[in-house]
Amino acid sequence: MIKVGIIGNGVASTTAVREIRDKDQTVEIDVFTDERHPYYPRPNLIDLIAKRRTIKETIRYDLDWYKKNDVNLYLSTPVFQIDTKRMAIKSTSMDHEQYDSIMIAVGCRPFIPPFEGLHKNNVHVIRTLDDALDIRKAVEGAGREIVIGGGPLGIELAAAMKEIGGDPIVVTNEDRLLPLQLDDQGSKVLTKQIEKKGIQVLFGFECRELSGDEDVTGIVSAQKDEIKGDLVVIATGVRSNTIIAKNSGISYHHGITVDDYMQTSAKGVFAAGDCMEWNNEWYGIIPWATASSRIAAQNMIEFGSAKFNGITPSNQLQVAGIELTSIGIVNPGFPDYESIVSVDIEGGKYHKAVLKDDVVVGGISLGNRKVALKLRSLITKAEKVTNIKQSLFETE
Ligand SMILES: Cc1cc2nc3c(=O)[nH]c(=O)nc-3n(C[C@H](O)[C@H](O)[C@H](O)COP(=O)(O)OP(=O)(O)OC[C@H]3O[C@@H](n4cnc5c(N)ncnc54)[C@H](O)[C@@H]3O)c2cc1C
Protein backbone atom coordinates (compact mmCIF):
# COMPACT_ATOMS: atom_id res chain seq x y z
CA MET A 1 0.00 0.00 0.00
CA ILE A 2 1.28 3.49 -0.90
CA LYS A 3 1.61 5.97 1.99
CA VAL A 4 1.67 9.72 1.30
CA GLY A 5 2.14 12.67 3.63
CA ILE A 6 0.86 16.14 2.73
CA ILE A 7 2.11 19.17 4.65
CA GLY A 8 -0.47 21.96 4.55
CA ASN A 9 -4.25 21.88 4.36
CA GLY A 10 -5.16 24.61 1.88
CA VAL A 11 -6.62 24.28 -1.60
CA ALA A 12 -3.46 22.64 -3.00
CA SER A 13 -3.59 19.96 -0.32
CA THR A 14 -7.32 19.19 -0.55
CA THR A 15 -7.18 19.16 -4.37
CA ALA A 16 -4.38 16.58 -4.12
CA VAL A 17 -6.44 14.46 -1.71
CA ARG A 18 -9.39 14.48 -4.13
CA GLU A 19 -7.14 13.65 -7.07
CA ILE A 20 -5.56 10.72 -5.20
CA ARG A 21 -8.93 9.38 -4.00
CA ASP A 22 -10.33 9.62 -7.56
CA LYS A 23 -7.59 7.31 -8.73
CA ASP A 24 -6.94 5.05 -5.76
CA GLN A 25 -8.99 4.24 -2.65
CA THR A 26 -6.21 2.33 -0.91
CA VAL A 27 -3.49 5.01 -0.59
CA GLU A 28 -2.86 5.92 3.05
CA ILE A 29 -3.00 9.73 3.39
CA ASP A 30 -1.76 11.88 6.30
CA VAL A 31 -2.36 15.66 6.19
CA PHE A 32 -0.61 18.07 8.56
CA THR A 33 -1.58 21.67 9.23
CA ASP A 34 -0.48 24.25 11.74
CA GLU A 35 -4.04 25.68 11.78
CA ARG A 36 -6.76 24.60 14.20
CA HIS A 37 -9.55 24.60 11.59
CA PRO A 38 -10.13 22.08 8.78
CA TYR A 39 -10.15 23.33 5.16
CA TYR A 40 -11.73 26.63 4.18
CA PRO A 41 -11.18 28.53 0.88
CA ARG A 42 -9.36 31.76 1.66
CA PRO A 43 -11.69 33.95 -0.47
CA ASN A 44 -14.44 32.97 2.03
CA LEU A 45 -12.57 35.02 4.64
CA ILE A 46 -13.71 38.23 2.96
CA ASP A 47 -17.33 37.04 3.32
CA LEU A 48 -16.65 36.14 6.94
CA ILE A 49 -15.40 39.67 7.67
CA ALA A 50 -18.37 41.15 5.80
CA LYS A 51 -20.68 38.91 7.90
CA ARG A 52 -22.02 37.23 4.77
CA ARG A 53 -20.87 33.87 6.17
CA THR A 54 -20.65 32.29 9.61
CA ILE A 55 -17.53 30.33 10.65
CA LYS A 56 -19.42 27.10 9.82
CA GLU A 57 -20.23 28.42 6.34
CA THR A 58 -16.61 29.54 5.85
CA ILE A 59 -15.29 26.01 6.37
CA ARG A 60 -15.77 23.94 3.22
CA TYR A 61 -14.66 20.52 4.47
CA ASP A 62 -15.53 19.63 8.04
CA LEU A 63 -13.96 16.73 9.92
CA ASP A 64 -16.49 14.31 8.38
CA TRP A 65 -15.05 14.99 4.92
CA TYR A 66 -11.63 13.78 6.08
CA LYS A 67 -13.22 10.70 7.66
CA LYS A 68 -15.19 9.91 4.49
CA ASN A 69 -12.03 10.26 2.40
CA ASP A 70 -10.08 8.16 4.89
CA VAL A 71 -7.56 10.93 5.59
CA ASN A 72 -5.66 11.24 8.87
CA LEU A 73 -5.80 14.98 9.57
CA TYR A 74 -3.34 16.41 12.08
CA LEU A 75 -4.66 19.84 13.11
CA SER A 76 -2.47 22.34 15.03
CA THR A 77 0.63 20.35 14.03
CA PRO A 78 3.36 22.59 12.60
CA VAL A 79 5.96 20.72 10.55
CA PHE A 80 9.49 22.09 10.57
CA GLN A 81 11.53 19.59 8.56
CA ILE A 82 11.51 16.57 6.27
CA ASP A 83 14.14 13.90 6.72
CA THR A 84 14.51 13.17 3.02
CA LYS A 85 16.59 9.98 3.58
CA ARG A 86 14.07 8.38 5.96
CA MET A 87 11.11 10.06 4.15
CA ALA A 88 9.97 11.28 7.56
CA ILE A 89 7.89 14.36 8.37
CA LYS A 90 9.13 16.03 11.53
CA SER A 91 6.48 17.98 13.41
CA THR A 92 6.96 19.79 16.70
CA SER A 93 5.39 16.85 18.53
CA MET A 94 6.83 13.77 16.79
CA ASP A 95 8.37 12.17 13.67
CA HIS A 96 6.02 10.52 11.16
CA GLU A 97 7.96 8.00 9.09
CA GLN A 98 8.26 5.90 5.97
CA TYR A 99 6.24 7.80 3.40
CA ASP A 100 6.50 6.72 -0.22
CA SER A 101 5.99 10.33 -1.24
CA ILE A 102 5.59 13.65 0.53
CA MET A 103 3.97 16.83 -0.75
CA ILE A 104 4.81 20.29 0.58
CA ALA A 105 1.76 22.54 0.17
CA VAL A 106 2.38 25.14 2.83
CA GLY A 107 1.31 28.22 0.85
CA CYS A 108 2.44 31.76 1.61
CA ARG A 109 2.70 34.15 4.49
CA PRO A 110 1.92 37.88 4.33
CA PHE A 111 4.87 40.06 3.40
CA ILE A 112 5.28 42.82 5.98
CA PRO A 113 7.54 45.74 5.00
CA PRO A 114 9.91 46.89 7.74
CA PHE A 115 7.72 49.76 9.00
CA GLU A 116 8.62 51.21 12.37
CA GLY A 117 6.11 50.48 15.13
CA LEU A 118 4.82 47.13 13.86
CA HIS A 119 4.44 45.75 17.39
CA LYS A 120 1.56 48.12 18.31
CA ASN A 121 -1.96 46.91 19.13
CA ASN A 122 -4.52 46.77 16.33
CA VAL A 123 -2.03 46.11 13.52
CA HIS A 124 -3.17 43.09 11.49
CA VAL A 125 -2.49 40.95 8.44
CA ILE A 126 -4.98 38.71 6.66
CA ARG A 127 -4.21 35.12 5.73
CA THR A 128 -6.05 32.78 8.09
CA LEU A 129 -9.53 32.31 9.49
CA ASP A 130 -8.28 33.49 12.87
CA ASP A 131 -6.83 36.67 11.24
CA ALA A 132 -10.27 37.34 9.72
CA LEU A 133 -12.03 36.91 13.06
CA ASP A 134 -9.56 39.30 14.72
CA ILE A 135 -10.07 41.92 11.98
CA ARG A 136 -13.87 41.65 12.10
CA LYS A 137 -13.83 42.18 15.87
CA ALA A 138 -11.40 45.09 15.59
CA VAL A 139 -13.55 46.88 12.95
CA GLU A 140 -16.43 46.90 15.43
CA GLY A 141 -14.43 49.00 17.87
CA ALA A 142 -12.62 51.16 15.33
CA GLY A 143 -13.35 54.69 14.11
CA ARG A 144 -11.32 54.55 10.92
CA GLU A 145 -9.52 51.60 9.33
CA ILE A 146 -6.39 51.98 7.24
CA VAL A 147 -5.68 49.26 4.68
CA ILE A 148 -2.11 49.45 3.37
CA GLY A 149 -1.96 47.93 -0.13
CA GLY A 150 -3.89 48.55 -3.35
CA GLY A 151 -3.91 44.95 -4.60
CA PRO A 152 -6.95 42.66 -4.83
CA LEU A 153 -6.77 41.72 -1.15
CA GLY A 154 -6.57 45.30 0.12
CA ILE A 155 -9.54 46.40 -1.97
CA GLU A 156 -11.74 43.42 -1.12
CA LEU A 157 -10.90 43.82 2.54
CA ALA A 158 -11.79 47.53 2.57
CA ALA A 159 -15.12 46.76 0.85
CA ALA A 160 -15.89 44.10 3.48
CA MET A 161 -15.06 46.56 6.28
CA LYS A 162 -17.36 49.13 4.72
CA GLU A 163 -20.16 46.57 4.61
CA ILE A 164 -20.05 46.07 8.39
CA GLY A 165 -20.08 49.77 9.18
CA GLY A 166 -16.37 50.59 8.94
CA ASP A 167 -14.84 53.73 7.43
CA PRO A 168 -11.84 52.34 5.54
CA ILE A 169 -9.19 54.13 3.53
CA VAL A 170 -6.97 52.21 1.08
CA VAL A 171 -3.42 53.57 0.97
CA THR A 172 -0.87 52.57 -1.65
CA ASN A 173 2.61 53.70 -2.61
CA GLU A 174 1.76 53.06 -6.28
CA ASP A 175 -0.03 55.50 -8.60
CA ARG A 176 -2.80 53.04 -9.44
CA LEU A 177 -4.83 50.19 -8.01
CA LEU A 178 -4.11 46.59 -8.90
CA PRO A 179 -0.88 47.35 -10.77
CA LEU A 180 -0.46 43.70 -11.79
CA GLN A 181 -4.03 43.15 -12.99
CA LEU A 182 -5.01 46.56 -14.45
CA ASP A 183 -3.61 49.36 -16.58
CA ASP A 184 -3.88 53.12 -15.91
CA GLN A 185 -7.31 53.59 -17.44
CA GLY A 186 -8.74 50.45 -15.86
CA SER A 187 -7.45 51.61 -12.48
CA LYS A 188 -9.15 55.00 -12.93
CA VAL A 189 -12.49 53.33 -13.66
CA LEU A 190 -12.14 50.98 -10.66
CA THR A 191 -11.05 53.81 -8.32
CA LYS A 192 -14.09 55.86 -9.25
CA GLN A 193 -16.40 52.92 -8.57
CA ILE A 194 -14.74 52.20 -5.23
CA GLU A 195 -14.95 55.83 -4.18
CA LYS A 196 -18.66 55.83 -5.10
CA LYS A 197 -19.06 53.11 -2.47
CA GLY A 198 -17.65 55.45 0.16
CA ILE A 199 -14.15 53.97 0.31
CA GLN A 200 -11.36 56.54 0.11
CA VAL A 201 -8.25 55.71 -1.91
CA LEU A 202 -4.88 57.45 -1.47
CA PHE A 203 -2.08 56.95 -4.01
CA GLY A 204 1.66 57.57 -3.73
CA PHE A 205 1.82 57.28 0.07
CA GLU A 206 5.17 55.75 1.09
CA CYS A 207 4.34 54.38 4.52
CA ARG A 208 7.33 54.31 6.88
CA GLU A 209 5.94 54.19 10.36
CA LEU A 210 2.91 53.21 12.42
CA SER A 211 2.24 55.96 14.94
CA GLY A 212 0.90 55.71 18.51
CA ASP A 213 2.14 54.39 21.85
CA GLU A 214 0.68 50.98 22.74
CA ASP A 215 -2.28 51.26 20.34
CA VAL A 216 -1.82 52.28 16.72
CA THR A 217 -3.14 55.78 15.95
CA GLY A 218 -2.21 56.12 12.27
CA ILE A 219 0.51 55.79 9.65
CA VAL A 220 3.31 58.19 8.74
CA SER A 221 4.88 58.58 5.29
CA ALA A 222 8.48 59.15 4.21
CA GLN A 223 7.53 62.85 3.85
CA LYS A 224 6.14 62.82 7.44
CA ASP A 225 2.51 63.11 6.34
CA GLU A 226 0.19 61.32 8.76
CA ILE A 227 -3.14 59.57 8.26
CA LYS A 228 -5.09 58.95 11.43
CA GLY A 229 -6.73 55.60 12.03
CA ASP A 230 -7.14 53.16 14.91
CA LEU A 231 -6.92 49.90 12.97
CA VAL A 232 -4.23 49.10 10.38
CA VAL A 233 -4.24 46.06 8.11
CA ILE A 234 -1.10 45.43 6.07
CA ALA A 235 -1.92 43.81 2.70
CA THR A 236 1.32 44.40 0.82
CA GLY A 237 1.77 41.03 -0.83
CA VAL A 238 2.87 37.55 0.14
CA ARG A 239 6.00 35.42 0.19
CA SER A 240 6.22 31.65 -0.23
CA ASN A 241 6.79 29.56 2.87
CA THR A 242 10.18 28.02 2.11
CA ILE A 243 11.40 27.35 5.65
CA ILE A 244 10.69 23.57 5.51
CA ALA A 245 12.70 23.35 2.27
CA LYS A 246 15.52 25.35 3.86
CA ASN A 247 15.55 23.11 6.96
CA SER A 248 15.52 19.96 4.82
CA GLY A 249 18.24 20.78 2.26
CA ILE A 250 15.65 21.11 -0.53
CA SER A 251 16.28 23.75 -3.24
CA TYR A 252 14.25 26.94 -3.24
CA HIS A 253 14.40 30.40 -4.76
CA HIS A 254 11.28 32.62 -4.50
CA GLY A 255 9.37 29.39 -3.92
CA ILE A 256 10.35 25.74 -3.54
CA THR A 257 11.70 24.82 -6.97
CA VAL A 258 10.17 21.87 -8.80
CA ASP A 259 10.53 20.12 -12.16
CA ASP A 260 7.71 19.40 -14.64
CA TYR A 261 6.53 16.53 -12.39
CA MET A 262 6.29 18.91 -9.40
CA GLN A 263 9.16 17.00 -7.79
CA THR A 264 11.56 19.05 -5.68
CA SER A 265 15.33 18.55 -5.61
CA ALA A 266 14.65 15.64 -3.19
CA LYS A 267 13.43 12.42 -4.80
CA GLY A 268 9.90 11.53 -3.71
CA VAL A 269 9.25 15.00 -2.25
CA PHE A 270 6.83 17.16 -4.25
CA ALA A 271 5.63 20.75 -3.87
CA ALA A 272 2.51 22.51 -5.14
CA GLY A 273 0.55 25.73 -4.71
CA ASP A 274 1.67 29.13 -3.47
CA CYS A 275 4.87 27.75 -1.91
CA MET A 276 6.13 26.37 -5.23
CA GLU A 277 8.08 27.86 -8.13
CA TRP A 278 8.21 26.21 -11.54
CA ASN A 279 10.24 27.29 -14.56
CA ASN A 280 11.00 30.66 -12.87
CA GLU A 281 7.23 31.24 -12.61
CA TRP A 282 5.33 31.84 -9.41
CA TYR A 283 1.74 32.92 -8.69
CA GLY A 284 -0.26 33.30 -5.49
CA ILE A 285 -3.66 32.40 -6.90
CA ILE A 286 -6.01 29.44 -6.68
CA PRO A 287 -5.71 28.27 -10.36
CA TRP A 288 -1.94 27.88 -9.81
CA ALA A 289 -2.49 25.88 -6.64
CA THR A 290 -5.11 23.51 -8.07
CA ALA A 291 -3.38 22.91 -11.42
CA SER A 292 0.00 22.17 -9.83
CA SER A 293 -1.38 19.97 -7.05
CA ARG A 294 -3.29 17.75 -9.48
CA ILE A 295 -0.03 17.09 -11.33
CA ALA A 296 1.88 16.52 -8.07
CA ALA A 297 -0.79 14.10 -6.80
CA GLN A 298 -0.71 12.02 -9.99
CA ASN A 299 3.06 11.73 -9.86
CA MET A 300 2.98 10.85 -6.18
CA ILE A 301 1.04 7.68 -6.89
CA GLU A 302 2.56 6.94 -10.31
CA PHE A 303 5.72 8.85 -11.02
CA GLY A 304 5.98 10.17 -14.58
CA SER A 305 2.23 10.00 -15.24
CA ALA A 306 1.61 13.78 -15.57
CA LYS A 307 3.57 16.86 -16.61
CA PHE A 308 2.89 20.49 -15.69
CA ASN A 309 2.51 23.01 -18.52
CA GLY A 310 1.90 26.13 -16.43
CA ILE A 311 -1.29 28.21 -16.38
CA THR A 312 -2.63 31.41 -17.89
CA PRO A 313 -2.81 33.60 -14.77
CA SER A 314 -6.22 35.03 -14.07
CA ASN A 315 -7.72 37.10 -11.28
CA GLN A 316 -11.37 37.52 -10.50
CA LEU A 317 -12.45 40.18 -8.10
CA GLN A 318 -15.87 40.98 -6.69
CA VAL A 319 -15.88 44.23 -4.77
CA ALA A 320 -19.29 45.18 -3.49
CA GLY A 321 -20.89 44.39 -6.82
CA ILE A 322 -17.99 45.40 -9.09
CA GLU A 323 -16.92 42.50 -11.27
CA LEU A 324 -13.32 42.51 -12.42
CA THR A 325 -11.55 39.84 -14.43
CA SER A 326 -7.92 40.13 -15.53
CA ILE A 327 -6.43 37.30 -17.60
CA GLY A 328 -3.02 36.69 -19.14
CA ILE A 329 -0.95 39.58 -20.53
CA VAL A 330 -2.64 42.90 -19.66
CA ASN A 331 0.33 45.32 -19.71
CA PRO A 332 2.41 44.07 -22.67
CA GLY A 333 4.89 46.94 -23.05
CA PHE A 334 6.18 45.71 -26.45
CA PRO A 335 5.26 47.16 -29.90
CA ASP A 336 4.31 43.79 -31.42
CA TYR A 337 1.23 43.63 -29.17
CA GLU A 338 -2.01 45.41 -30.05
CA SER A 339 -4.51 46.66 -27.46
CA ILE A 340 -8.21 47.19 -28.15
CA VAL A 341 -9.94 49.20 -25.43
CA SER A 342 -13.46 50.35 -24.55
CA VAL A 343 -13.92 52.83 -21.65
CA ASP A 344 -17.02 54.15 -19.86
CA ILE A 345 -15.75 55.86 -16.71
CA GLU A 346 -19.14 57.05 -15.42
CA GLY A 347 -20.83 53.72 -16.16
CA GLY A 348 -17.97 51.84 -14.42
CA LYS A 349 -17.13 49.76 -17.49
CA TYR A 350 -13.70 49.06 -18.94
CA HIS A 351 -12.71 46.37 -21.41
CA LYS A 352 -9.34 45.64 -22.93
CA ALA A 353 -8.15 42.88 -25.22
CA VAL A 354 -4.43 42.39 -25.81
CA LEU A 355 -3.60 40.74 -29.14
CA LYS A 356 -0.45 39.29 -30.65
CA ASP A 357 -0.59 38.41 -34.34
CA ASP A 358 -4.40 38.83 -34.13
CA VAL A 359 -4.69 36.22 -31.35
CA VAL A 360 -6.10 37.37 -27.98
CA VAL A 361 -3.42 36.72 -25.32
CA GLY A 362 -4.80 38.77 -22.44
CA GLY A 363 -7.68 40.93 -21.35
CA ILE A 364 -9.41 42.98 -18.71
CA SER A 365 -13.14 43.16 -18.12
CA LEU A 366 -14.47 45.54 -15.52
CA GLY A 367 -18.20 45.66 -14.92
CA ASN A 368 -19.40 42.96 -17.33
CA ARG A 369 -19.20 39.25 -16.59
CA LYS A 370 -20.28 38.24 -20.10
CA VAL A 371 -17.35 40.10 -21.66
CA ALA A 372 -15.05 38.42 -19.14
CA LEU A 373 -16.33 34.98 -20.20
CA LYS A 374 -15.92 35.86 -23.87
CA LEU A 375 -12.34 37.06 -23.37
CA ARG A 376 -11.49 33.93 -21.38
CA SER A 377 -12.86 31.74 -24.13
CA LEU A 378 -10.94 33.62 -26.86
CA ILE A 379 -7.70 33.34 -24.88
CA THR A 380 -8.21 29.60 -24.38
CA LYS A 381 -9.04 29.01 -28.06
CA ALA A 382 -5.95 31.01 -29.18
CA GLU A 383 -7.42 31.43 -32.69
CA LYS A 384 -7.00 34.49 -34.94
CA VAL A 385 -9.78 37.07 -34.41
CA THR A 386 -8.97 39.19 -37.49
CA ASN A 387 -12.59 39.28 -38.67
CA ILE A 388 -14.22 40.09 -35.33
CA LYS A 389 -11.77 42.66 -33.98
CA GLN A 390 -14.38 45.43 -34.06
CA SER A 391 -16.89 43.42 -32.05
CA LEU A 392 -14.68 41.75 -29.44
CA PHE A 393 -16.68 43.17 -26.52
CA GLU A 394 -20.12 42.43 -27.98
CA THR A 395 -21.79 39.55 -26.20
CA GLU A 396 -25.20 39.14 -27.84
C1 LIG B 1 -8.40 36.68 2.05
C2 LIG B 1 -7.85 36.04 0.81
C3 LIG B 1 -8.61 36.07 -0.35
C4 LIG B 1 -8.13 35.48 -1.52
N1 LIG B 1 -8.90 35.53 -2.64
C5 LIG B 1 -8.47 34.92 -3.76
C6 LIG B 1 -9.28 34.90 -4.94
O1 LIG B 1 -10.37 35.48 -4.99
N2 LIG B 1 -8.80 34.23 -6.03
C7 LIG B 1 -7.60 33.59 -6.03
O2 LIG B 1 -7.23 32.99 -7.03
N3 LIG B 1 -6.80 33.61 -4.93
C8 LIG B 1 -7.21 34.24 -3.80
N4 LIG B 1 -6.41 34.25 -2.68
C9 LIG B 1 -5.12 33.52 -2.73
C10 LIG B 1 -5.41 32.02 -2.54
O3 LIG B 1 -6.14 31.85 -1.36
C11 LIG B 1 -4.11 31.23 -2.50
O4 LIG B 1 -3.52 31.30 -3.77
C12 LIG B 1 -4.37 29.77 -2.12
O5 LIG B 1 -4.93 29.69 -0.83
C13 LIG B 1 -3.08 28.97 -2.19
O6 LIG B 1 -3.35 27.68 -1.78
P1 LIG B 1 -2.22 26.78 -1.10
O7 LIG B 1 -2.90 25.50 -0.74
O8 LIG B 1 -1.01 26.76 -1.94
O9 LIG B 1 -1.79 27.56 0.23
P2 LIG B 1 -2.63 27.97 1.50
O10 LIG B 1 -4.06 28.14 1.20
O11 LIG B 1 -1.90 29.11 2.12
O12 LIG B 1 -2.50 26.71 2.47
C14 LIG B 1 -1.28 26.40 3.09
C15 LIG B 1 -1.54 25.49 4.27
O13 LIG B 1 -0.29 25.10 4.87
C16 LIG B 1 -0.35 25.26 6.27
N5 LIG B 1 1.03 25.44 6.76
C17 LIG B 1 1.89 26.45 6.51
N6 LIG B 1 3.08 26.22 7.11
C18 LIG B 1 2.96 25.03 7.75
C19 LIG B 1 3.84 24.22 8.53
N7 LIG B 1 5.10 24.59 8.78
N8 LIG B 1 3.37 23.07 9.05
C20 LIG B 1 2.10 22.65 8.81
N9 LIG B 1 1.23 23.36 8.05
C21 LIG B 1 1.65 24.52 7.53
C22 LIG B 1 -1.28 26.45 6.42
O14 LIG B 1 -1.79 26.57 7.69
C23 LIG B 1 -2.34 26.10 5.38
O15 LIG B 1 -3.21 25.13 5.89
C24 LIG B 1 -6.85 34.86 -1.51
C25 LIG B 1 -6.08 34.84 -0.33
C26 LIG B 1 -6.58 35.42 0.81
C27 LIG B 1 -5.74 35.39 2.07
The ligand as a Tripos MOL2 file, in Angstrom:
@<TRIPOS>MOLECULE
LIG
   53    58     1     0     0
SMALL
NO_CHARGES

@<TRIPOS>ATOM
      1 C1         -8.3970   36.6840    2.0490 C.3       1 LIG1
      2 C2         -7.8510   36.0420    0.8080 C.ar      1 LIG1
      3 C3         -8.6090   36.0740   -0.3510 C.ar      1 LIG1
      4 C4         -8.1300   35.4840   -1.5190 C.ar      1 LIG1
      5 N1         -8.8960   35.5320   -2.6420 N.ar      1 LIG1
      6 C5         -8.4690   34.9180   -3.7610 C.ar      1 LIG1
      7 C6         -9.2750   34.8980   -4.9400 C.ar      1 LIG1
      8 O1        -10.3710   35.4790   -4.9880 O.2       1 LIG1
      9 N2         -8.8040   34.2340   -6.0310 N.ar      1 LIG1
     10 C7         -7.5960   33.5870   -6.0270 C.ar      1 LIG1
     11 O2         -7.2260   32.9910   -7.0330 O.2       1 LIG1
     12 N3         -6.8000   33.6110   -4.9310 N.ar      1 LIG1
     13 C8         -7.2140   34.2400   -3.8010 C.ar      1 LIG1
     14 N4         -6.4080   34.2490   -2.6790 N.ar      1 LIG1
     15 C9         -5.1230   33.5210   -2.7250 C.3       1 LIG1
     16 C10        -5.4060   32.0190   -2.5380 C.3       1 LIG1
     17 O3         -6.1410   31.8540   -1.3640 O.3       1 LIG1
     18 C11        -4.1140   31.2280   -2.5000 C.3       1 LIG1
     19 O4         -3.5180   31.3030   -3.7690 O.3       1 LIG1
     20 C12        -4.3700   29.7700   -2.1240 C.3       1 LIG1
     21 O5         -4.9260   29.6890   -0.8340 O.3       1 LIG1
     22 C13        -3.0850   28.9660   -2.1890 C.3       1 LIG1
     23 O6         -3.3460   27.6770   -1.7770 O.3       1 LIG1
     24 P1         -2.2220   26.7770   -1.1010 P.3       1 LIG1
     25 O7         -2.8960   25.5040   -0.7360 O.co2     1 LIG1
     26 O8         -1.0080   26.7600   -1.9360 O.co2     1 LIG1
     27 O9         -1.7860   27.5630    0.2340 O.3       1 LIG1
     28 P2         -2.6280   27.9670    1.5000 P.3       1 LIG1
     29 O10        -4.0600   28.1420    1.1950 O.co2     1 LIG1
     30 O11        -1.9050   29.1130    2.1190 O.co2     1 LIG1
     31 O12        -2.5010   26.7090    2.4680 O.3       1 LIG1
     32 C14        -1.2780   26.4020    3.0910 C.3       1 LIG1
     33 C15        -1.5350   25.4920    4.2690 C.3       1 LIG1
     34 O13        -0.2930   25.1000    4.8670 O.3       1 LIG1
     35 C16        -0.3540   25.2610    6.2700 C.3       1 LIG1
     36 N5          1.0270   25.4380    6.7600 N.ar      1 LIG1
     37 C17         1.8880   26.4520    6.5090 C.ar      1 LIG1
     38 N6          3.0800   26.2220    7.1140 N.ar      1 LIG1
     39 C18         2.9630   25.0270    7.7450 C.ar      1 LIG1
     40 C19         3.8380   24.2220    8.5300 C.ar      1 LIG1
     41 N7          5.1050   24.5890    8.7840 N.pl3     1 LIG1
     42 N8          3.3720   23.0710    9.0530 N.ar      1 LIG1
     43 C20         2.0960   22.6540    8.8130 C.ar      1 LIG1
     44 N9          1.2280   23.3600    8.0530 N.ar      1 LIG1
     45 C21         1.6500   24.5240    7.5320 C.ar      1 LIG1
     46 C22        -1.2780   26.4500    6.4170 C.3       1 LIG1
     47 O14        -1.7930   26.5650    7.6950 O.3       1 LIG1
     48 C23        -2.3450   26.1020    5.3780 C.3       1 LIG1
     49 O15        -3.2100   25.1300    5.8860 O.3       1 LIG1
     50 C24        -6.8540   34.8560   -1.5120 C.ar      1 LIG1
     51 C25        -6.0790   34.8410   -0.3330 C.ar      1 LIG1
     52 C26        -6.5790   35.4250    0.8090 C.ar      1 LIG1
     53 C27        -5.7380   35.3940    2.0680 C.3       1 LIG1
@<TRIPOS>BOND
     1     1     2 1
     2     2     3 ar
     3     2    52 ar
     4     3     4 ar
     5     4     5 ar
     6     4    50 ar
     7     5     6 ar
     8     6     7 ar
     9     6    13 1
    10     7     8 2
    11     7     9 ar
    12     9    10 ar
    13    10    11 2
    14    10    12 ar
    15    12    13 ar
    16    13    14 ar
    17    14    15 1
    18    14    50 ar
    19    15    16 1
    20    16    17 1
    21    16    18 1
    22    18    19 1
    23    18    20 1
    24    20    21 1
    25    20    22 1
    26    22    23 1
    27    23    24 1
    28    24    25 2
    29    24    26 1
    30    24    27 1
    31    27    28 1
    32    28    29 2
    33    28    30 1
    34    28    31 1
    35    31    32 1
    36    32    33 1
    37    33    34 1
    38    33    48 1
    39    34    35 1
    40    35    36 1
    41    35    46 1
    42    36    37 ar
    43    36    45 ar
    44    37    38 ar
    45    38    39 ar
    46    39    40 ar
    47    39    45 ar
    48    40    41 1
    49    40    42 ar
    50    42    43 ar
    51    43    44 ar
    52    44    45 ar
    53    46    47 1
    54    46    48 1
    55    48    49 1
    56    50    51 ar
    57    51    52 ar
    58    52    53 1
@<TRIPOS>SUBSTRUCTURE
     1 LIG1         1 GROUP 0 **** ****
